[in-house]
Amino acid sequence: MTTRVDFYQLSRDPVDVAVAKLARKVMRSGERLLVVSGSAEQREALSKTLWEQGGAAFLANGMADAAHADRQPILLSDGCDATNGAKLAIIADGEWREEAADFGRVLLLFDPQGRDAARELWRRLDPDEAFDNRIFKQTDQGGWREGR
């Protein structure tokens, strides 16, 4: 199995806004999602942003350590155990976890401060045929374009 790793370089939106935009696309495709961050504070902020999308547009989510985690369309966790059955993960804190290789697709978000670590990870994964790396840069309008 090949794991597609999409490196998302944040330049316009903060991480919570970027996660909400990407999560909305995942939900529209009918998939479940795991959002990973080692920071409990960041997970709480992400959950709040997802819930506050407004009206019927909110993005239902829950914490991995809460009741009914397996039912959540978007699960927030400090690790890569997708008890909700997600095959796609967003790594919101920019910290690669080796267990992420078990997903079909991983979106690794990184800001300018994380650029060097992302570059190093790209170089490490690139020669490995088990990974398909791609880079996405944010446009001035807030969308994403694939680049190199």
N, C-alpha and C positions, 0 to 999 in steps of 0.2 A: 504494500500500500504506500502510495506517495502522499505526503502531507504538503498541501499548498500553504506557504507562509507569506502572507501579505504584510509588508512593512508599511505602516501608515505614518507618514511624517506630519506631525501637527504643527501648523504655522499660523493658523488663523483662529480656530476655535479652541477653547479649553477642552480637556479630556472628557468632561461630563457631557458637553454638547456633542462632541464627536461620537461618543459611545451611543448617545440617543439617536443620532442620524443613522449610524451603521446598524443599530438594533432594529430600527424601523424597517430598513431594507430586508433584514433577516426575517422579521415577522411577516412581512408581505410575501416572502417566498414560502411561508408555511413551515419553516424550520424552527427548532428550539435553539437556544443560545446559552452559553456559559460565559459570564464576564468575570475575569480573574483580577484580583488586586490583593496584595499582601497587607494593605492598610484598611483596617476596619472603618476608619474615618472616611476614606475615599469610597468604600463600598456603600456606606450610608448616604453619602452625597450623590453617588450615581443612582441609587435606588430612588431618592427623592426627585432627581431630575427626570428619571424615567416615568415616575408616577405623575408628575406635574406637567406632562405634555399638553394637557388641556382637554376637557370633555371626553368624547369618545376616542380621542387620539392617544390617550395615555398608554403606556407600555407596561403591562402587568409583569411584576417581578417579585422575587422573594430571595431571602438569604438561605444559603446552603445548610446552615445549622438550625433552621426553623422548621416547624411542622409542615408537612406536605411539600417539602422541597422538590420531590420527584414530580409534582404536578405543575411546577412553574415553567412558563414558556421562556422566561429569562431568569436564570439562576445566577446570583452573585456569590462568589466564593473566594477564599484565599488560596485555593489549590485547584488542580485540574480534574477533580472527580466530578463528572457530570451526572449526578443522580437523576437529572431530568431527561437524560437520554440525548443531550445535545451532541451534534457532530461538528459543530462550529464553535470556536472560542474566540473571545476578544481578550487580549492581555492588556488591561487598562493601565497598569503601572509600569509597563515597558520592561519588566523583568522576565526573561525567558525561563521557562521551566521545562526540563527534559520530558516530562509527562505530556506536554502539549503535542508531542510528536504522534500521540495516539489519536488525534483528531484528523478529520479529513481536510479541514481548513482552519487556520489560525490567523487572526488579525492582530498584529503586534503594533500597538500605538507607542510612539515616542516623540518627545519634544526636542527642541534644539539642544538641551542639556544631555539628552540621551542619544544623540547622534553617533558619538564614537562607539558606544556599546552596541548600537544597532548595526553599525558598519562591521564591527568585529564579529557579531553573530552571523551576519550575511556571509562573510568570508568563510566562517566555519561550516555553515550549512550548504553553501553553494556547490562544493564538489561532491556532496553526498546525494546519490540518486534517489534517496528516500524523501528528498525535499524539492519543492518547486517554489523558488523565491520570486516574489514580485514586489515592486515598490510603487507606492501611491503618494502623490503630493497633493496638498490642498490648494485649490484655486482661490483667487480673490473673492469669488462668489460663494465660497464655502463648500463647493463640490470637490470631487476627487478626480485626478487624472493619473493614469498609469504612466510611469516613466522609467528611466534607468539611472 
